[in-house]
Amino acid sequence: MDTIAYDAGERRILLRELAAGTPNPTCPRCGAPCAVIRTPPRDDVSYVRDRIVVRCSACRRSVVAEAGESAP
């Protein structure tokens, strides 16, 4: 299995789908649905930011973005 991370173009595709409100974006590499995992900030841990992890259910690639981040 190829374990190379998403490239910049694939990352932009996923971020655009998130910004458009797609609940389970399609993996730009293999076409499988991706899970969206939200990690909100916590008051008891100052370094935890408001992040979103998008992980492909098939090829297991993932991308992490700040909530509200959009692709150009």
NUGU-690934 format. One record per residue: z, x, y of N, C-alpha, C in turn. Coordinates in pm, whole numbers, padded with zeros to 5 digits, always signed. Each point is the difference from the previous one (the first is absolute). Example, Ala and Ser with C-alpha at 12.3 -4.5 7.8 and 13.67 -1.06 7.14 Angstrom:
2
+00780+01319-00569+00000-00089+00119+00000+00090+00120 -00072-00035+00105+00006+00082+00119+00073-00077+00109 
END
This chain:
72
+00000+00084-00118+00000-00084+00118+00000+00088+00125 -00080-00036+00097-00009+00070+00128+00124-00034+00083 +00073+00100+00045+00122-00025+00076-00013+00042+00147 -00120+00024+00045-00020+00042+00138+00037-00116+00093 +00066+00030+00109+00046-00101+00095-00119-00065+00071 +00028-00113+00064-00102-00066+00081-00047+00095+00110 -00128-00005+00033-00049+00079+00113+00019-00082+00128 -00032+00059+00113+00024-00065+00129-00076-00132+00013 -00122-00007-00050-00078-00123+00007+00060-00110-00085 +00048+00035-00119+00064-00099-00086+00130-00050+00061 +00073+00090+00062+00125-00038+00069-00031-00101+00111 -00105+00027+00078-00038-00094+00107-00036-00137-00056 -00072-00002-00111-00037-00128-00062+00126-00079-00036 +00095+00065-00065+00123-00069-00038+00079-00048+00121 +00009+00083+00104+00074-00040+00119-00068-00115+00073 -00132-00004-00001-00072-00113+00060+00028-00128-00075 +00001+00008-00134+00030-00119-00079+00142-00050+00028 +00095+00093+00012+00137-00040+00033+00005-00066+00137 -00066+00060+00098+00001-00054+00136-00064-00139+00004 -00094-00026-00090-00066-00130-00007+00085-00103-00073 +00113+00044-00056+00090-00092-00068-00027-00020-00147 -00080+00086-00060-00028-00010-00143+00128+00030-00078 +00048-00095-00082+00128+00022-00069-00007+00108-00108 -00111+00012-00070-00018+00101-00103-00137+00064+00017 -00008+00105+00083-00128+00064+00025-00063+00054-00128 -00130+00018+00003-00074+00055-00112-00007+00152+00014 +00025+00070-00109-00007+00146+00001-00143+00043+00030 -00018+00081+00103-00135+00044+00034-00056+00101-00101 +00083+00054-00086-00044+00098-00098-00043-00065-00132 +00084-00094-00051-00031-00056-00133-00022-00151+00000 +00030-00068+00111-00025-00143+00009+00110-00090-00051 +00109+00056-00048+00112-00080-00050+00086-00050+00116 +00080-00104-00022+00089-00047+00107+00114+00099+00023 +00044+00007+00125+00111+00088+00037+00124-00084+00032 +00115+00055-00029+00127-00062+00037+00039+00051+00138 +00058-00087+00079+00049+00037+00133+00152-00007-00003 +00065+00114+00026+00145+00009-00005+00050+00032+00140 +00079-00089+00055+00054+00020+00135+00139+00061-00009 +00023+00103+00079+00129+00067+00006+00050-00007+00144 +00077-00104+00033+00046-00015+00137+00109+00102+00034 +00021+00024+00129+00106+00093+00040+00137-00056-00038 +00095+00090-00014+00137-00040-00034+00095+00052+00106 +00100-00077+00031+00100+00041+00100+00088+00115-00051 +00022+00004-00132+00090+00101-00054-00068+00135-00028 -00132+00004+00007-00074+00125-00022-00101+00015+00114 +00030+00087+00092-00081+00009+00123-00141+00053-00022 -00022+00077-00105-00132+00060-00018-00098-00089-00076 +00043-00115-00048-00091-00092-00068-00076-00079+00105 -00130+00016-00002-00086-00067+00098-00057-00127-00060 -00066-00077+00084-00066-00123-00043-00135+00039-00059 -00005+00012-00132-00120+00050-00066-00056-00099-00100 -00126+00021-00030-00071-00079-00099-00064+00097-00098 +00020-00025-00129-00062+00080-00104-00103-00090-00069 -00122+00050-00011-00105-00073-00072-00031+00083-00124 +00018-00062-00117-00018+00073-00126-00096-00076-00091 -00099+00071-00050-00099-00060-00090+00063-00026-00136 -00028-00118-00054+00056-00036-00130-00070+00071-00116 -00119+00052+00021-00075+00064-00108+00004+00153+00009 -00048+00056+00109-00009+00147+00009+00127+00063+00058 +00094-00083+00043+00133+00042+00046-00001+00083+00128 -00111+00006+00070-00002+00068+00129+00082-00081+00099 +00052+00064+00102+00076-00074+00100-00021+00060+00137 +00030-00081+00098-00003+00044+00139+00122-00060+00067 +00061+00078+00089+00117-00046+00075-00038-00004+00146 +00037-00109+00067-00031-00015+00141+00120-00060+00073 +00010+00029+00127+00100-00065+00083-00042-00145+00019 +00094-00092-00003-00031-00140+00025-00062-00011+00139 -00105-00076+00009-00069-00016+00128-00109+00103+00023 -00009+00100-00087-00105+00101+00014-00134-00065-00031 -00100+00031+00078-00131-00055-00027-00101+00113-00009 -00108-00028-00064-00106+00100-00016-00101-00014+00112 -00054+00110+00047-00103-00007+00106-00128-00062-00050 
END
